[in-house]
Amino acid sequence: MKVMPSRPSTSARGRQLRDALHSAERRLQASGVASPRVDAELLAVHLLDISRSELWRHLDAPVPPGFDDLVAGRSERIPLQHLTGWAYFRTVSLAVGPGVFSPRPETEVVVGRALELLGAGDAVEPTVIDLCAGSGAIAAALTVEAPAARVHAVERDPGAGPWLARNADVHGFTAHLADIEGCLPELDASVDLVVANPPYIPDGSVPRDPEVARFDPAIALYSGPDGLHHTRLVERAAARLLRPGAWVVVEHGDQQGESVPAIFSDPDVWTDVADHVDLAGRDRYVTARRAVN
């Protein structure tokens, strides 16, 4: 009788990535990470320099060097983006790290609405401004998905400036390190769309997620006693920058579905004010149109 050779033991072959992913998933889940399996896989593909769709080909391969260290960091709630150096947002990859706000998936619906408004407009080469730009996630996505647009990104935080400049070089938008108030006066009354994801957490509040509370810069989170200081600045800047009939889209917190639209309530300045929900059904952003006087 022919005897088939036995399969080498795990100890003989070394630890397989398949097993390491299972262990990492359990560790991250115990640490409270919301998507433990996804995060474990993203750390692996980062080290392997492959796409996530290719990971199945490597499950029987040895664990890549450094994987356990990255899992340990993620279990301490260091943001995934800080561990890999990249954030994925809609159709773009962004360089991110300490000192800059990590873009969130819920902001993708804000960009989707902005693209709809651009598509419904009649400008051949629309001018778009991303206020409170951070890493430039909104500006980058709009540049890639609306290639005819001339996109400007404005950020006031010097700590975020290098990240914004790096992403601007890669994706082709124009970065400006400036305060919202008085920015880009040369574009007054000529802009076709303003988009913003301003800070909107009230001072003294504690964010729910440790990644936000410990690693996102405070300047990108907090906005006065009611969380609306920067939204008011955005409203005034948009009123100055937009041409008559053009739109502004502003993200806000899920408890601000009434207070943010109220900021755009002056009928001499704004029309068609409406609030919108995200994919989870939570109040997420407001749209308003510059009045035609």
C-alpha positions in Angstrom: 0.0 0.0 0.0 1.3 3.4 -1.0 1.6 5.7 2.0 1.1 9.4 1.2 3.4 11.8 3.0 1.8 13.6 5.9 1.3 17.4 5.7 4.0 19.2 7.7 2.8 20.4 11.1 2.2 24.1 11.7 5.3 24.2 13.9 7.4 22.6 11.2 6.2 25.0 8.6 6.1 28.1 10.8 3.0 30.0 11.7 0.6 30.6 8.8 -1.0 33.9 8.0 -4.4 32.2 8.2 -3.9 31.4 11.9 -2.3 34.8 12.6 -5.4 36.5 11.2 -7.7 34.5 13.4 -5.6 35.3 16.5 -5.5 39.0 15.5 -9.2 39.1 15.0 -9.8 37.8 18.5 -7.3 40.2 20.0 -8.8 43.2 18.3 -12.3 42.2 19.1 -11.4 41.9 22.8 -9.9 45.4 22.6 -13.2 46.9 21.3 -12.1 47.5 17.7 -15.3 47.8 15.7 -14.1 45.8 12.7 -11.5 43.4 14.0 -11.3 41.0 11.0 -11.2 43.8 8.4 -8.5 45.7 10.4 -6.4 42.5 10.8 -6.6 41.9 7.0 -5.8 45.5 6.1 -2.7 45.3 8.3 -1.6 42.1 6.6 -2.1 43.4 3.0 -0.2 46.6 4.0 2.8 44.6 4.9 2.4 42.3 1.9 1.9 45.3 -0.5 -1.1 43.6 -2.1 -4.8 44.4 -2.5 -7.2 42.9 0.0 -8.8 40.9 -2.9 -5.5 39.1 -3.3 -5.1 38.1 0.4 -6.6 34.6 -0.1 -3.6 33.6 -2.1 -1.3 34.2 0.9 -3.3 32.6 3.7 -1.0 29.5 3.8 2.2 31.7 3.6 4.3 32.6 6.6 3.2 35.6 8.7 4.9 38.8 7.3 7.5 40.4 9.6 6.0 43.1 11.7 2.4 41.9 11.7 2.3 41.1 15.4 3.6 44.6 16.2 1.0 46.3 14.1 -1.8 44.2 15.7 -0.5 45.1 19.1 -0.6 48.8 18.2 -4.1 48.5 16.8 -5.2 46.7 20.0 -4.1 49.8 21.9 -6.5 51.7 19.6 -3.8 53.4 17.6 -5.7 54.3 14.4 -5.3 51.9 11.6 -4.4 54.8 9.3 -1.5 55.8 11.6 -0.2 52.3 11.5 -0.3 52.0 7.7 0.3 55.7 6.8 -2.7 55.6 4.5 -6.5 56.2 4.5 -8.9 55.1 1.8 -11.7 57.5 1.0 -14.1 56.9 -1.9 -11.8 56.5 -4.9 -8.6 57.9 -3.4 -5.8 57.0 -1.1 -4.6 59.7 1.3 -1.3 60.0 3.2 -2.3 60.5 6.9 -0.7 60.2 10.3 -0.2 62.0 13.6 -1.2 65.6 13.4 -4.1 65.3 11.0 -7.7 64.2 11.2 -8.3 60.8 9.7 -11.2 60.9 7.2 -14.4 59.0 8.1 -16.6 56.8 5.9 -19.7 58.9 6.7 -18.1 61.9 4.9 -18.3 60.0 1.7 -22.0 60.7 1.4 -21.2 64.4 1.7 -18.9 64.1 -1.3 -21.6 62.1 -3.2 -24.1 64.9 -2.7 -21.5 67.5 -3.8 -20.8 65.6 -7.0 -24.6 65.5 -7.7 -24.8 69.3 -7.3 -21.8 69.7 -9.6 -23.3 67.4 -12.2 -26.6 69.4 -12.1 -24.8 72.7 -12.6 -23.9 74.4 -15.9 -20.3 75.4 -15.2 -17.9 73.8 -17.6 -14.9 74.1 -15.2 -16.5 74.7 -11.8 -14.6 76.2 -9.0 -14.9 74.3 -5.8 -13.6 75.1 -2.3 -13.1 72.5 0.5 -13.0 74.4 3.8 -11.6 72.8 7.0 -9.8 70.4 4.6 -7.6 68.5 7.0 -5.8 65.9 4.9 -7.7 67.0 1.8 -10.0 64.0 1.6 -12.9 65.9 0.2 -10.8 67.9 -2.2 -8.9 64.8 -3.5 -12.1 62.9 -4.1 -13.7 65.8 -5.9 -10.6 66.3 -8.0 -10.5 62.7 -9.1 -14.3 62.2 -9.6 -15.0 65.6 -11.2 -11.8 66.1 -13.2 -13.1 69.3 -14.9 -13.3 71.1 -11.5 -10.7 73.4 -10.2 -10.5 72.5 -6.5 -9.0 74.5 -3.7 -8.5 73.1 -0.1 -8.3 75.5 2.9 -6.9 74.3 6.2 -5.9 76.5 9.2 -3.9 74.0 11.2 -0.1 74.0 10.6 0.1 70.5 11.9 -2.2 69.3 9.1 -0.5 71.4 6.5 2.3 68.9 5.4 -0.3 66.1 5.0 -2.6 68.4 3.0 0.3 69.6 0.7 1.4 66.0 0.1 -2.0 64.9 -0.9 -2.5 68.0 -3.1 0.7 67.1 -5.0 -0.5 63.6 -5.6 -4.1 64.3 -6.5 -3.8 67.7 -8.2 -5.9 70.1 -6.1 -4.5 73.5 -4.7 -3.8 73.6 -1.0 -4.0 76.8 1.1 -2.9 77.1 4.7 -5.2 79.9 5.9 -8.0 80.8 8.3 -11.6 80.4 7.0 -12.3 84.0 7.6 -11.0 86.1 4.7 -9.6 83.1 2.8 -9.3 83.3 -1.0 -10.7 86.9 -1.5 -9.8 86.8 -5.1 -12.6 84.2 -5.6 -15.4 86.2 -3.9 -18.8 85.7 -5.5 -17.4 83.4 -8.2 -17.3 79.9 -6.6 -19.6 77.2 -7.8 -19.5 74.9 -4.7 -18.3 75.1 -1.2 -18.0 71.8 0.8 -16.9 71.6 4.4 -16.5 69.1 7.2 -15.7 71.5 10.1 -15.0 70.7 13.7 -18.4 70.2 15.4 -17.9 68.6 18.9 -18.8 70.9 21.8 -16.0 72.0 24.1 -15.7 69.7 27.0 -17.3 66.7 25.3 -15.4 63.4 25.2 -15.6 61.5 21.8 -16.9 58.0 22.1 -14.0 56.4 20.1 -10.6 56.2 21.7 -9.0 56.6 18.3 -10.7 60.1 18.1 -10.2 61.2 21.7 -6.5 60.2 21.8 -5.2 60.7 18.3 -7.2 63.2 16.3 -5.9 66.7 16.8 -8.2 68.7 19.1 -8.2 71.6 16.6 -10.0 69.4 14.2 -12.6 68.3 16.7 -13.8 71.0 19.1 -15.8 74.1 18.1 -17.0 76.2 21.0 -19.6 75.6 23.7 -22.3 74.4 21.3 -20.0 72.8 18.7 -21.1 75.3 16.0 -18.5 78.0 16.0 -16.7 76.8 12.9 -20.0 76.0 11.1 -20.9 79.7 11.6 -17.5 80.7 10.1 -18.2 78.3 7.1 -21.6 79.9 6.6 -20.1 83.4 6.5 -17.3 82.3 4.2 -19.6 80.5 1.8 -21.9 83.5 1.7 -19.0 85.6 0.6 -17.4 83.1 -1.8 -20.4 81.6 -3.7 -21.9 83.1 -6.8 -25.6 83.6 -6.7 -27.4 80.3 -7.2 -24.4 78.2 -6.1 -24.5 75.6 -3.3 -22.8 74.8 0.0 -22.6 71.4 1.6 -21.6 71.2 5.3 -21.2 68.0 7.4 -22.3 68.1 11.0 -22.8 65.8 14.1 -25.8 63.5 14.3 -27.3 65.6 17.0 -27.2 68.8 15.0 -29.8 68.2 12.3 -31.8 71.2 13.5 -29.2 73.6 14.8 -27.0 73.6 11.7 -29.8 74.3 9.2 -30.8 77.2 11.5 -27.5 78.8 10.8 -28.4 79.1 7.1 -31.9 80.5 7.8 -31.4 84.1 6.5 -33.7 84.2 3.4 -31.8 87.1 2.0 -28.7 85.0 1.9 -29.8 81.3 1.6 -32.6 79.4 -0.1 -33.4 75.7 -0.5 -32.0 74.8 2.9 -32.3 71.1 3.7 -30.8 68.6 6.0 -29.8 65.1 4.9 -29.0 61.7 6.6 -26.1 59.3 6.1 -26.3 55.7 5.1 -27.1 54.8 8.8 -30.1 57.1 8.8 -28.5 59.7 11.1 -28.6 63.4 10.5 -25.3 64.1 8.7 -25.1 67.2 6.5 -26.9 70.4 5.3 -27.2 71.8 1.8 -28.1 75.4 1.0 -28.2 77.6 -2.1 -26.9 81.1 -2.3 -29.8 83.4 -2.8 -30.2 85.3 -6.1 -30.8 88.9 -5.2 
